[in-house]
Amino acid sequence: MALSNYVELLNYAKEHKITVGAFNALNMEILQALVSAADKMDAPVIVQTYHRHVDFAGADYMKAIAEVASGHSGVKIAMGLDHGRSYDQAKLCIDAGYSGVMIDLASEDYDYNVKETRRVVELAHGKGVSVEAELGTIVDADRTPDEIARGYTDPEVAGRFVRDTGIDCLAVSVGTAHGTYKYTPEINFGLLGELLDTVQCPIVVHGGSGTPDEDVEKMVRMGIAKLNVGTDFFNAYNDALYSFYTEHTPHCDIAEALSSARSAVEQVALRKFHILTRFRI
């Protein structure tokens, strides 16, 4: 089965009242775990490469692994770039065969963000690749809720940005953050509802790791199209490896060690999929 683009998966999500899981992977074992969980839950999945991991993992390697996984899977799989930092990085992943890319220039001024995002859209859409962008500031999770709130997405500006760029989906700031939370996140559901009602493209929420399940469930019911999760999977992978090597000799079978990490990631992914698809029709 060929890789799907974001639009195909987001249309499926809207039709079936689910939220697509956009899950980060940087090696074969994590990607295998995510796709295995997607198969068990009969749910589409976007496998993403975080921008800092592109050079480490290799865009062509990750796309090849995802394509093989898609051939063994019965669900729709997209391969995406997460928080791409430039046109050149987006182009690298598009040329490698990714089916979706995110260009994140939210920290730049509006006009530059629009200009560069439109460049990515023109390149990507010409090759059937979907584009996500970001407006507002999604900060690191060690910030207080008040600090996170300073980066909230403005619905009026968001609507204009979507019209000006032609993107396929928009990541917004409504109270979540990246990484491991130092404080309990406070989701601004009123703002999220306004964005869902007024912005003319699917809405994406980042910072799904550590966000309370009941908050994620409410966002799913409200109709977010895509939820990004990364840190929870990386923590599960590291914790499983640490436990395995604590209990075994340093020269144990590496396949057994990596299998334990893969299984741990899959269990986390299954829990995420359960929340994201529980209202499926």
C-alpha positions as CSV (number, residue, x, y, z in Angstrom):
1,M,0.0,0.0,0.0
2,A,1.4,3.4,-1.0
3,L,1.8,6.1,1.6
4,S,-1.2,8.4,2.0
5,N,-1.0,12.2,2.3
6,Y,-2.4,14.2,5.2
7,V,-5.5,15.3,3.3
8,E,-6.5,11.7,2.7
9,L,-6.1,10.8,6.4
10,L,-7.7,14.0,7.7
11,N,-10.8,13.5,5.4
12,Y,-11.0,10.0,6.8
13,A,-10.9,11.4,10.4
14,K,-13.6,13.9,9.7
15,E,-15.9,11.2,8.2
16,H,-15.4,8.8,11.0
17,K,-15.2,11.2,13.9
18,I,-11.7,10.4,15.0
19,T,-8.5,12.3,15.5
20,V,-5.4,11.2,13.5
21,G,-2.4,10.3,15.7
22,A,0.7,12.0,14.4
23,F,3.5,10.1,16.2
24,N,7.2,10.7,16.1
25,A,9.7,8.1,15.2
26,L,13.5,8.2,14.6
27,N,14.3,4.6,14.0
28,M,12.9,1.3,12.7
29,E,11.8,-0.1,16.1
30,I,9.7,2.9,17.0
31,L,8.1,3.1,13.6
32,Q,7.3,-0.6,13.7
33,A,5.7,-0.2,17.1
34,L,3.5,2.7,15.9
35,V,2.3,0.9,12.8
36,S,1.6,-2.3,14.7
37,A,-0.5,-0.4,17.2
38,A,-2.3,1.4,14.3
39,D,-3.1,-2.0,12.7
40,K,-4.4,-3.4,16.0
41,M,-6.7,-0.4,16.4
42,D,-7.6,-0.2,12.7
43,A,-6.6,3.5,12.7
44,P,-4.7,5.6,10.2
45,V,-1.4,7.0,11.5
46,I,1.0,9.8,10.5
47,V,4.6,8.8,11.3
48,Q,6.7,11.9,11.7
49,T,10.4,12.8,11.8
50,Y,11.1,15.7,14.1
51,H,13.2,18.3,12.4
52,R,16.1,17.7,14.7
53,H,16.1,14.0,13.9
54,V,16.1,14.4,10.1
55,D,19.9,14.3,9.8
56,F,20.3,11.6,12.4
57,A,17.7,9.2,10.9
58,G,18.0,10.2,7.3
59,A,14.8,11.3,5.5
60,D,15.3,8.6,2.8
61,Y,15.8,5.9,5.3
62,M,12.7,6.8,7.3
63,K,10.6,7.1,4.2
64,A,11.8,3.6,3.0
65,I,11.0,2.1,6.4
66,A,7.5,3.7,6.3
67,E,6.9,2.4,2.8
68,V,7.8,-1.1,3.8
69,A,5.6,-0.9,6.9
70,S,2.7,0.4,4.7
71,G,3.1,-2.7,2.5
72,H,2.6,-4.9,5.5
73,S,-0.2,-2.9,7.0
74,G,-3.9,-2.7,6.4
75,V,-4.3,0.9,7.5
76,K,-3.5,4.2,5.9
77,I,0.0,5.6,6.7
78,A,1.5,9.0,6.0
79,M,5.1,10.0,6.4
80,G,5.7,13.5,7.6
81,L,8.2,16.1,8.6
82,D,7.5,17.6,12.0
83,H,8.3,21.3,12.7
84,G,10.4,21.8,9.5
85,R,12.5,24.8,10.0
86,S,13.1,25.9,6.4
87,Y,12.0,25.5,2.8
88,D,15.2,23.6,2.1
89,Q,14.4,21.0,4.9
90,A,10.9,20.6,3.6
91,K,12.2,20.1,0.1
92,L,14.7,17.5,1.3
93,C,11.8,15.5,2.8
94,I,9.5,16.0,-0.2
95,D,12.3,14.8,-2.5
96,A,12.8,11.8,-0.3
97,G,9.2,10.8,-0.8
98,Y,7.5,12.1,2.3
99,S,3.7,12.5,1.9
100,G,3.4,15.4,4.2
101,V,5.6,18.2,5.6
102,M,5.2,20.8,8.3
103,I,6.8,24.2,7.9
104,D,7.0,26.0,11.2
105,L,8.0,29.6,10.9
106,A,5.6,30.8,13.6
107,S,8.4,32.7,15.4
108,E,9.0,34.8,12.2
109,D,7.0,37.9,11.3
110,Y,3.7,37.2,9.5
111,D,4.8,38.3,6.0
112,Y,7.9,36.1,6.0
113,N,5.9,33.2,7.4
114,V,3.4,33.5,4.6
115,K,6.0,33.9,1.8
116,E,8.0,30.9,2.8
117,T,5.0,28.7,3.6
118,R,3.5,29.5,0.2
119,R,6.8,28.4,-1.4
120,V,6.5,25.1,0.4
121,V,2.8,24.7,-0.5
122,E,3.6,25.3,-4.2
123,L,6.3,22.7,-4.3
124,A,4.5,20.2,-2.2
125,H,1.1,20.4,-3.8
126,G,2.7,20.0,-7.2
127,K,3.8,16.5,-6.0
128,G,0.7,15.5,-4.1
129,V,2.3,16.3,-0.7
130,S,0.3,17.9,2.1
131,V,1.5,20.9,4.1
132,E,1.0,21.8,7.7
133,A,2.0,25.1,9.2
134,E,1.8,26.7,12.7
135,L,0.5,30.0,14.0
136,G,1.0,31.1,17.6
137,T,3.8,29.8,19.8
138,I,3.9,26.2,21.1
139,V,6.6,26.5,23.7
140,D,8.5,23.9,25.8
141,A,6.6,22.2,28.6
142,D,8.8,23.6,31.4
143,R,6.9,26.9,31.1
144,T,4.0,27.9,33.4
145,P,0.5,28.0,32.0
146,D,0.6,31.8,32.0
147,E,3.7,31.7,29.9
148,I,2.2,29.2,27.5
149,A,-0.9,31.4,27.2
150,R,1.1,34.3,25.9
151,G,1.6,32.3,22.7
152,Y,-2.0,31.6,22.0
153,T,-3.2,31.6,18.4
154,D,-5.3,34.5,17.3
155,P,-8.4,33.1,15.4
156,E,-8.7,36.1,13.1
157,V,-5.0,36.0,12.1
158,A,-5.2,32.2,11.7
159,G,-8.1,32.5,9.3
160,R,-6.2,35.1,7.2
161,F,-3.0,32.9,7.3
162,V,-4.8,29.9,5.9
163,R,-6.3,31.9,3.1
164,D,-3.0,33.6,2.3
165,T,-1.0,30.3,2.2
166,G,-3.3,27.5,1.0
167,I,-2.0,25.1,3.7
168,D,-3.9,21.8,4.3
169,C,-3.9,22.0,8.1
170,L,-2.9,24.4,10.9
171,A,-1.2,23.7,14.2
172,V,-2.5,26.1,16.9
173,S,-1.5,27.1,20.4
174,V,-4.3,26.5,23.0
175,G,-2.4,25.5,26.1
176,T,-0.4,22.4,25.3
177,A,3.4,22.4,25.0
178,H,6.3,20.3,23.8
179,G,8.1,17.8,26.1
180,T,7.5,16.8,29.7
181,Y,5.2,19.2,31.6
182,K,6.5,20.8,34.7
183,Y,3.0,22.1,35.5
184,T,-0.4,20.7,34.7
185,P,-1.4,22.1,31.3
186,E,-4.5,24.4,31.1
187,I,-6.3,24.0,27.8
188,N,-8.2,27.0,26.6
189,F,-11.2,25.1,25.2
190,G,-13.1,28.3,24.4
191,L,-10.2,29.4,22.1
192,L,-10.0,25.9,20.6
193,G,-13.7,26.0,19.8
194,E,-13.4,29.4,18.2
195,L,-10.5,28.2,16.0
196,L,-12.5,25.0,15.0
197,D,-15.5,27.1,14.1
198,T,-13.7,29.9,12.1
199,V,-10.6,28.5,10.5
200,Q,-11.2,27.0,7.1
201,C,-8.9,24.0,7.4
202,P,-8.4,21.1,9.8
203,I,-6.9,22.1,13.2
204,V,-3.9,20.3,14.7
205,V,-2.8,20.3,18.4
206,H,0.8,19.6,19.3
207,G,2.1,18.6,22.7
208,G,0.0,15.5,23.2
209,S,2.6,13.9,25.5
210,G,1.6,14.2,29.1
211,T,-1.6,16.1,28.4
212,P,-4.3,14.6,30.7
213,D,-6.4,11.9,28.9
214,E,-9.6,13.7,29.8
215,D,-8.4,16.9,28.1
216,V,-7.3,14.9,25.0
217,E,-10.7,13.2,24.9
218,K,-12.5,16.5,25.1
219,M,-10.4,17.9,22.2
220,V,-11.2,14.8,20.2
221,R,-14.9,15.3,20.8
222,M,-14.6,18.9,19.8
223,G,-13.2,17.8,16.4
224,I,-9.4,18.4,16.3
225,A,-8.1,16.6,13.2
226,K,-4.6,15.6,14.3
227,L,-2.8,15.2,17.6
228,N,1.0,15.2,17.8
229,V,2.8,12.9,20.3
230,G,6.6,12.3,20.5
231,T,8.0,12.6,24.0
232,D,5.8,9.8,25.5
233,F,7.1,7.3,22.9
234,F,10.8,8.3,23.4
235,N,10.4,8.1,27.2
236,A,8.8,4.6,26.9
237,Y,11.6,3.5,24.6
238,N,14.4,4.8,26.9
239,D,12.7,3.5,30.1
240,A,12.3,0.0,28.6
241,L,16.0,-0.1,27.5
242,Y,17.2,1.1,30.9
243,S,15.1,-1.6,32.7
244,F,16.3,-4.3,30.3
245,Y,20.0,-3.5,30.7
246,T,19.5,-3.2,34.5
247,E,18.3,-6.8,34.6
248,H,20.7,-8.3,32.0
249,T,24.4,-8.4,31.3
250,P,25.8,-5.7,29.0
251,H,26.5,-8.3,26.4
252,C,23.0,-9.7,26.2
253,D,21.1,-10.2,22.9
254,I,20.6,-6.7,21.4
255,A,17.5,-7.9,19.5
256,E,15.9,-8.8,22.9
257,A,16.7,-5.4,24.3
258,L,15.3,-3.5,21.2
259,S,12.2,-5.8,21.3
260,S,11.5,-4.7,24.8
261,A,11.7,-1.1,23.8
262,R,9.5,-1.7,20.8
263,S,6.9,-3.4,22.9
264,A,6.9,-0.5,25.4
265,V,6.3,2.0,22.6
266,E,3.5,-0.1,21.1
267,Q,1.7,-0.2,24.5
268,V,1.8,3.6,24.8
269,A,0.6,4.0,21.2
270,L,-2.3,1.6,21.8
271,R,-3.5,3.8,24.7
272,K,-3.2,6.9,22.6
273,F,-5.2,5.4,19.7
274,H,-7.9,4.2,22.1
275,I,-8.5,7.9,23.1
276,L,-8.2,9.2,19.6
277,T,-10.7,6.7,18.1
278,R,-13.1,6.0,20.9
279,F,-15.9,8.1,19.3
280,R,-15.5,6.5,15.9
281,I,-18.5,6.0,13.7
